[in-house]
Amino acid sequence: MELEARVLRLERANRRLLLAWGLTLSALLLVGAQTTTDIVRARRIELVDERGVPLATLAPARNGAGGELILRDRDGERRASLAAEPGAATLGLSGGRIDDPAGTAALRADADGAALGILGSKAGLSASVRKDKPRIATTDAKGKETFAAPWR
């Protein structure tokens, strides 16, 4: 009788352990399936450093016209961006401070053509092709055009 009670108790414990093992395995498979998907869908993806400074952001553009990728330096200053909107795309690079546009470059392509702008300490260069009309121009530190082709 004592042996029979002991066997029944061990069988119940065995069933509980099998149930716990099955639930654990199911949970692991469920978590594993969620973390190894081929597609990640999110409204915004932000990569931050150990201090919480956002270094890369992939999100809809603020104007809602398309998507935007922004890269920042360790101080959180915007250094590069890539934006897409219907019929146009823009690439921007910045080496200067937010309040000083020195050391910036921008490239934009749209249905009318393409344009490249480069700004040094204050002087700049622009090149564009708009509706099959090419143009190259330079400006001095005061913003005055110093060269243009074709001349206006």
Summary of the structure (lengths in Angstrom):
residues: 152
radius of gyration: 30.1
end to end distance: 110.7
largest distance: 110.7
contacts: 341
relative contact order: 0.07
helix: 22%
strand: 43%
